[in-house]
């Protein structure tokens, strides 16, 4: 025996009326007409609220003495009359069919699966759309959302308030693009035009027989004392001195000091290597390109001067000036054969006078200290023995040395003063040797931070210094009242005197100053 079927119940324990309905309630009508709305079913009864507690009854219940409402004699509002039923034509047009309610099917059949020409207003989720179901319950939703109007493309846009605005960025970009296109178009047109013109234009003849270039009739004025004037007058008296010893050779310069007898003065270090060497040749080359063999008349390593003699009559003699007339700032011209380039002229000024300069080495026996004329006129190797000339065209020195970090004309030049040149040259021409005064000491430059001097390193026995009582470790600070600040200044001060002359020397010995007299010897 089958058990008795159980009646379904809801969650609160009451019978589920929907579950008791037969399946025919949800079947499609046999005539195929009608929607998919389920048949109406009874609404479940709302749950009963629990009985109020005695405290709630006392607080919110009706008093026992009150039987009617709280309004007292308040007038009763009459019920609102019901609206009249709609006309028959409206009912036929809009009312649902017999036994139908809710969203209706389209005329003529079932709705399509998607929007089509026959069912443009229907889609699969149409039944769940509350706006299409007049029986759908009302409910609250979120706030309305308004989308901003889309920005229009292009430089003119519409903002959120509907105002039309111009976007300068788009305008500038478009103008830049247009300008670039215009430039490219112009360049293309210009290039094409130029190419076409060069291809079609007739070329002028390459040769033009009988052409004569213009020339000026006015001469260039060269004032007396200009560099060009000095060079034209002194260059013929300056020679190039070429020395050849076997396969080796050297080049220097020289100045004609006695053209009638062929005497030329130059530096000792230029020709000293050829003195007494068999097969050595010395040659003087003049400004006109001619040359002549030269012999050594005499040379003086203590002054770095030498005299040569050539057998060539009619030489131009250089004018010798006076060292006392030279001042710092005078314009000067250096003439010689630097780097083997004959008759080279450079210019500058006298930048210092009586500059003590020690000359030694360079493969010769030169060992001299000169009171030099300093100049900034460019002087290079090969200028040695050449002339340093003032603005009057007079020789004021013989170029002999340079001071440079790079070994060239980027530096300073030094020349032997013309008074010394004249004195030594006359001695060499007269006797073949030059005489100098000697003190008989070896010294080096020192300083104590406040005063400079020449420290005596040793004293030659029997010399003028030994006779005067000068001792080792004495510091010479003055000669004849003139300050001496270095060993070079001491040599120059002594050499400015003649042998046999007496000089006064101020010394510092054991922290105290003393003065001695010395009679100079002959070197």
Beta strands, then each sheet from edge to edge (+ up, - down):
strand 1: 156-158
strand 2: 164-166
strand 3: 238-245
strand 4: 248-258
strand 5: 263-267
strand 6: 281-285
strand 7: 291-300
strand 8: 305-310
strand 9: 331-336
strand 10: 344-360
strand 11: 367-375
strand 12: 387-389
strand 13: 395-404
strand 14: 411-417
strand 15: 437-438
strand 16: 441-447
strand 17: 452-459
strand 18: 475-479
strand 19: 482-483
strand 20: 502-509
strand 21: 512-519
strand 22: 521-522
sheet 1: 1+ 2-
sheet 2: 3+ 4- 5+ 8- 7+ 6- 3+
sheet 3: 9+ 10- 11+ 14- 13+ 12- 9+
sheet 4: 15+ 22-
sheet 5: 16+ 17- 18+ 19-
sheet 6: 16+ 17- 18+ 20- 21+
end
